[in-house]
Amino acid sequence: MAGHSKWANIQHRKGRQDEKRGKIWTRIIREIMVAARQGGGDLGMNPRLRLAVEKAKAANMPADTIKKNIDKATGNLEGVNYEEIRYEGYGIGGAAVIVDCMTDNRVRTVAEVRHAFSKYGGNLGTDGSVAFQFKHCGQFVFAPGTSEDKVMEVALEAGAEDVLTDDDGAVEVLCAQPDFEAVQSALEAAGLKPELAEVTMRPENPVELAGEDAARMQKLLDVLEDLDDVQEVYHNAEMPA
C-alpha cells in the first residue's frame, strides 16, 4: 500500500531532537518513573517500563541512573511524583496538535501550554477535540531501499496490521500498541533494523502546510516541545523539511 512521504519529516525530526539532546534524558527519566510507579519496577512484567529503559539505553543513559529512578518511582528512594496530562488543540491552518505532558504542577503546565498556543497562532481545545484524528499504535519506519517484501513477510507474521510504502520509498509498519514488542522482536530477529520504532499517536488525516504557514506551525511546535513539562508533541501537519 502507498502512504504519505514520511522519510524527510522523520530525518528532520531526528535532527531537531539531536539539537535538544540535553532535554532527552529529562523526558526519559520522567517516563521511567511514571511507568515504574504505575506498573512496578520489574522489567519482565512491565512492557511500558521496558520500552522506556530501551530509550534510555539508546540515549546512552548510565545503568545506575536508570536503576535510581526506578527505585524512586517504586518507593525505594524519595522522589518527585509526576502525573500524566494530555492537552489537545489546533495549530496553523486548523492542524491538529496533541501535547503529552508529565508534571508535578498541573496549574503551571496548563498555563504554559495555553500561552504557547495563543502566542504562536494556535488554540488550546477541549479533551477529545482532536484525538479522534490520530491512531494510537506501534510504528516502525525503514529507510528507502529496504526490501518491502521481506518487511511485509516478517511483520505480518508477527501480528502487524499494515505495511505501507511511502512516496519516497520508505517502508512503514503499523501494529496495535499491545503487539509492539512482538513485532519489534520479530523484525530484529530477521535482521531488519528500523530507523524509527515507537508507540505513537499517528495522524490519520494529514494537513499540508507550506511557506509562511509551515514556518509559523514549526515555531509553535518548537515552543511546545521546549516546555519543561512536555514529553511528546504529535500533529498532523505535513511541512517541507
Order of alpha helices (4+ residues) and beta strands (2+ residues): beta-alpha-alpha-alpha-alpha-beta-beta-alpha-beta-beta-alpha-beta-beta-alpha-beta-beta-alpha-beta-beta
